[in-house]
Amino acid sequence: VYADKMDTFSVSAAFGGVTTVIPFFGNLAAWGTTGKASEIIKRHIEEGERISCLDFAIHAAFVAEDDPVAEIPKLVKMGVPSFKLYMTYPRRGMMMPDNRMPEVMAAAVAEGAMVMVHAENGYGIDFLVDRFTAEGKVSREYFMPSQPTILEVDAVVRATTYAAITGCPLYIVHISAREIPAMMKQFKEEGRPVYGETCPQYLSLTNQVVLERGALGKVGPPLREKEDNESVWRGLAERAIDTVASDSCGLKAEQKEWGGASKDSVSGAETRRKSDNIFEARFGAPSVEHMLPVVYHEGVNCGRITLPRLVQTMCENPAKIFGLYPQKGTIQKGSDADLVVFDPAVKFAISAREMHGNADFTQFEGKEVIGAPVFSMQRGEVIIENGELKRKPGSARFLAGNPDAMPYARNGFKVG
């Protein structure tokens, strides 16, 4: 269960210069939702239109116990044409087994839809975690070694292999490892419909955050090293990686740091305990509110990418890939008037105290950046002005993704 729902999450995103969000929803107790994905998402669409401040589309997330083949046709008709599969977290019940991945991809192809993957080898990670735990190596310095880049590479190879034999368009989320951009470049040169996403944390943060802040730095894939950051930046600049997204999780610090619970043998009362075991800490961190300033500062200010490339990867390409273009992602006649005014001269230090959702920590704490969004509108209606939220909850619209408008359809769109 997260501290933020669509109401506070959308407010936090709006203050970060975001005008449209695409959250994940699916059948998982940890998300506070269980049941069939189509039924869960129907409820979230209804709730989002009541409480969100921003227009939204939705990705469906499938876990091991789901029946994606039965659910995919229903979801596409509802306007949800992208489906996330986890190749890790088997003990959390989230991993889609390899023997089912081609089946899911074939079902997506039949509906003109896309599969997304969290690409890490879950069994390899669990093996390393078990070995470190058996040796008493459970402190924060063992987190990154438990998830080495080779396990991300392996999962990308397997996912792209299944995509190739089924003809399924593939979107690889939160790329973090230095080896992946070169692989993505090769896939694109071969003409494969494979798209890649990274996140601000994988462009600007390293494992040093975990070493200094423990559980608050734990995300999956892990924060890695400076060499990984720079490789991913080059991939973004050279069009091997297509988008930047947040992978934001609206958690509070106590939700990250409490490692478990014990029950009284007589009363059955549960006592929560704080843990120094990094493997017991929860994954995830809030990042949507600081995504644009961090990527602008580290990318444009530091000369790693141009401003047009930033706009392309954070506005145009996501809209094209997920079937929302040209309604979203461009400024032209007939498109929604979604605009953000960004002041490149605003200098500030990132602080959780200034965040606008319920999450109460940020991995970017203390980072100094230059450049910030100062005004935004959606469909011509003001959202943020003079540091204030002007839009009321319930003004948002659900955006049905159109498979025929995705870049692998016969529409002439090109993802740059």
Secondary structure, 3 states (H helix, E strand, C coil): CCCCCHHHHHHHHHHCCCCEECCEEECEHHHCECCCHHHHHHHHHHHHHHHCCCEECCEEEECCCCCHHHHHHHHHHHCCCEEEEECCCHHHCCECCHHHHHHHHHHHHHCCCEEEEECCCHHHHHHHHHHHHHCCCCCHHHCHHHCCHHHHHHHHHHHHHHHHHHCCCEEECCCCCCCHHHHHHHHHHCCCCEEEEECHHHHHCCCHHHHHHHHHHCCCCCCCCHHHHHHHHHHHHCCCCCEECCCCCCCCHHHHHEEEEEECCCCCCEEEEECCCCCCCCCCCCCHHHHHHHHHHHHHHCCCCCHHHHHHHHHHHHHHHCCCCCCCCCCCCCCCCCEEEEEEEEEEECCHHHCCCCCCCCCCCCCEEEEEEEEEEECCEEEEECCEECCCCCCCCECCCCHHHCCCCCCCCCCC
